[in-house]
Amino acid sequence: MTTHPQERAAVLRAALADELEADGRLSDPVWRKVFEAVPRHAFVPEFWTLTPQGLRHVTSGDPDWLESVYSDEALATQLTDGVATSSSTAPGLMLRMLQALDIADGHRVLEIATGTGYNAALLAQRVGSHQVVTVEVDPGLARTAEERLRRCGHTPLVHTGDGRSGHPDRAPYDRLIATCGFSTIPSAWLAQVRPAGLIVSPLGWGTVRLVVADDGRAEGRFLPERSYFMAVRAAGSTGVPAHPGRPEATSGRITGLDLTAVAEDEAFRFVLSLVAPDTGFAFERGDADGPVTAVELWGPDGAWARAQDGRARQAGPRPLWDVVEAAYRLYVDHDRPGRERFGVTVGAGGQRVWLDAPSRPLPVVGAAER
Ligand SMILES: C[S@@+](CC[C@H](N)C(=O)[O-])C[C@H]1O[C@@H](n2cnc3c(N)ncnc32)[C@H](O)[C@@H]1O
């Protein structure tokens, strides 16, 4: 007996919900009902997955399409010059972020980064379409998402624009959720979320949950989960900092850092994303399974650093290798803290990231405002 695709999708969705419940990422029964009601497959008729052989294009005609849709994987849905510029976030992470948002009936929610429209559909299913505004910078993506949302019976306001400005016309919001990567929380958001409202947003290689105070400041800690979102971008760009190329004349100095420890420690890489925001990071090994032999960082401001064979070279406006060394010392001295020990305070005076308490700010060496 063959099963109807909609029935099969429902079975797979329930199985994924069971899996996410079992490992603690889905704990709220209200969100379980929402998750089971929204067909992710309606938003991802085609996508790319990463395999050991490279990117694989999967379409609704492929026999394993539905299984891939109902796995806990991020699905790349648009490539620009080989770089993913839109995706559907992994459902487990999405649900953790939605639950952290502490949404109640009647809440007005602003979503930044519509992408496929799937998360907007989850929000619309939870609070009602008229309570949801979603902003997407890419006009083609916004149009497609709006059509797919309508076909599923959801009509949130889909606005084409730069999410860094929020959407003041419908403010104030009770909740704001962003699903593209930021290195600073845009100040426009603080003015659009009401006091005691919540903001859940990627920041560096983590996701922060901020409570907005009466004076318009916002403060909170990072969720413990790993999170790697594609960078916020202007319309028509990929958001990935271009590699400045290797400067010829840079003097080297000795570095004692163990490059394998630096490159392979995921929790440290998160710290680095906070103290050296907006930097690309790459490493090389002599053999596939061997130690890391070189580490390189670069920023959109032309900052560049490379460490290899016990020597470090750096150039440009930010001393990136000095930042790596200082951050690694701080990380080890504080017993290799996880994401949940870090927090952020944002206000008129800018943004401070801190470890354990707001009174313990981290030394951040950012690129100049672009
Ligand atoms: C990870 S996807 C969003 C996933 C989406 N929430 C979903 O459920 O499919 C990131 C999206 O952020 C969008 N984006 C990037 N920069 C943006 C900006 N400045 N304003 C609004 N959206 C932006 C990208 O075009 C991309 O579609």
The ligand as an SDF file (V2000), in Angstrom:
LIG
                    3D

 27 29  0  0  0  0  0  0  0  0999 V2000
   18.9530   31.5140    7.5260 C   0  0  0  0  0  0  0  0  0  0  0  0
   18.0080   32.3950    6.3490 S   0  0  0  0  0  0  0  0  0  0  0  0
   16.5080   32.7140    7.2200 C   0  0  0  0  0  0  0  0  0  0  0  0
   15.6960   31.5000    7.5020 C   0  0  0  0  0  0  0  0  0  0  0  0
   14.2220   31.7830    7.6210 C   0  0  0  0  0  0  0  0  0  0  0  0
   13.8520   32.3290    8.9050 N   0  0  0  0  0  0  0  0  0  0  0  0
   13.4160   30.5520    7.2880 C   0  0  0  0  0  0  0  0  0  0  0  0
   12.6260   30.0960    8.1270 O   0  0  0  0  0  0  0  0  0  0  0  0
   13.5680   30.0500    6.1690 O   0  0  0  0  0  0  0  0  0  0  0  0
   18.7850   33.9730    6.3450 C   0  0  0  0  0  0  0  0  0  0  0  0
   18.0620   35.0030    5.5120 C   0  0  0  0  0  0  0  0  0  0  0  0
   18.4810   36.2830    5.9230 O   0  0  0  0  0  0  0  0  0  0  0  0
   18.2940   37.1370    4.8460 C   0  0  0  0  0  0  0  0  0  0  0  0
   18.9750   38.4010    5.1130 N   0  0  0  0  0  0  0  0  0  0  0  0
   20.3030   38.6570    5.0220 C   0  0  0  0  0  0  0  0  0  0  0  0
   20.5400   39.9420    5.2940 N   0  0  0  0  0  0  0  0  0  0  0  0
   19.3480   40.5140    5.5890 C   0  0  0  0  0  0  0  0  0  0  0  0
   18.9580   41.8360    5.9340 C   0  0  0  0  0  0  0  0  0  0  0  0
   19.8260   42.8400    5.9750 N   0  0  0  0  0  0  0  0  0  0  0  0
   17.6460   42.0600    6.1930 N   0  0  0  0  0  0  0  0  0  0  0  0
   16.7240   41.0510    6.0800 C   0  0  0  0  0  0  0  0  0  0  0  0
   17.0360   39.8070    5.7280 N   0  0  0  0  0  0  0  0  0  0  0  0
   18.3350   39.5270    5.4860 C   0  0  0  0  0  0  0  0  0  0  0  0
   18.8780   36.3320    3.7020 C   0  0  0  0  0  0  0  0  0  0  0  0
   18.4960   36.8280    2.4470 O   0  0  0  0  0  0  0  0  0  0  0  0
   18.3270   34.9520    4.0260 C   0  0  0  0  0  0  0  0  0  0  0  0
   17.1350   34.7230    3.3230 O   0  0  0  0  0  0  0  0  0  0  0  0
  1  2  1  0
  2  3  1  0
  2 10  1  0
  3  4  1  0
  4  5  1  0
  5  6  1  0
  5  7  1  0
  7  8  2  0
  7  9  1  0
 10 11  1  0
 11 12  1  0
 11 26  1  0
 12 13  1  0
 13 14  1  0
 13 24  1  0
 14 15  1  0
 14 23  1  0
 15 16  2  0
 16 17  1  0
 17 18  1  0
 17 23  2  0
 18 19  1  0
 18 20  2  0
 20 21  1  0
 21 22  2  0
 22 23  1  0
 24 25  1  0
 24 26  1  0
 26 27  1  0
M  CHG  2   2   1   9  -1
M  END
$$$$
